[in-house]
Amino acid sequence: QVQLVESGGGLVQAGGSLRLSCAASGSTFSSYAMGWFRQAPGKQREMVATETRGYTPHYADSVKGRFTISRDNTKNTVYLQMNSLKPEDTAVYYCAARLFSVAEFRTWGQGTQVTVSS
């Protein structure tokens, strides 16, 4: 079972950038598809970006062209580069993992807060 730890959240002004990192440990990182999700106060958790080996990354419409998901298997880390941030991007961001043979994301990090001020 992989364990996930996010970092990189913080407070940023609208139009700014942040890069979130998610470090994985405890299992073979390259066996997992990875994703980023977020949950704003009073709202349901939503998918932000996912990536699966051999396929084009998938993004929520609200972040397309602004966010980029990437991974470094040598560092067991997945990243979320967030540019042109908007106040509506404010949320707790979660990293998640699933085995390629499984449809659901079953392993989650503890989350990191991103706050975008106007």
N, C-alpha and C positions, 0 to 999 in steps of 0.2 A: 504494500500500500504506500503510495507516495504521500509525502507531507508538503504543504505549500505555505510560504511566508511572503506576504506582499510588503513592499516598501515604496517610498517615493511620493506619497500623497502630501498634500499641504494646501496652503492658501495662495491663490494667484489671482491677478487681475484679469478681467475679460480681455481676450486677445492674446493672452500669454500661453505658455507651454509648460507641460510637465511630462516626465517619463516615469511610468510605474514599472516596477520590477517584481517578479515573482520567482523566488528561488525554490526549487524542488529538491527533495531528498528522500531517501528510503526505498527507492525503487528505480527501475530503468526508465529514465526520463524520456528517452526516444520512443518508448512504447505507448506514449500518451498523446492524445490530441489535447490542446490547451485552449482555454477561453477566458475572456474577461466579461464580467457582468457588473451591473451597478444597481443600487437601490437608493432612491431618494426618499426623504421623509414623507410618509403617507402614501407612497406608491409601491407597486409590486416590483420585484427584482426583474430586470430586463437584460437581455443579451446585448453586449456592446460589440464584441469581436471574437471570432473563433478561427482556429486554424487547424487543418488536418493535413497530414503528410500527403503530398502529391496533388493537393487541390488548392485552388485560389482561396485566400482568406475570405471569410464572410463578415460583413459589417452591418450594424443597424443603419437604417437610412439616415438617422439623425447625426451620425458621426462620419459618414462616408466623405472622403476627401480631407478629413481633419485628423483622424486617428489612424495609427498603423500598428498592427500586431506583428511581432517577430519573435523568434526564439534562437537561442544559442545552445545547442546540445552539448557543446564542450564545457559550458558553465552551468548546465541544468537550470537554465533561466529563460523565462518568457517575459517579453516587454510589451508595454503599451505606450507608444509615443502619442501624446495628445497635444495638438496645435490648435490655434485659433479658438481657445476655450471660451465657452459662453456660460453665463450664470446658470442656465438650465442643465449644464453638465455636473453641477454640484450633486454629490452622492457619495455613498460608501462604495468603493470599487472592490470587487472580489475576483480573485484568480480561481480557476477551476480546471480540473483534469478528468479525462475519461480514457480508458483503454480504447484502442482503435476498434476492438471487437464489441464494444458496448455503446449503446445509443445515448445513454444519459451521462451527464456530468455528475459524478458521485463524490468527488473529493473537492473540498473547498478550503480556501485560506480564511484567515480571520478578518480580512478586509482592511482597507486603508481609506481614510477620508480625503476627499478632494472638494475644496470649496473655491468657487469662482466668484469674485466680487465684481459688481458692476461699476 
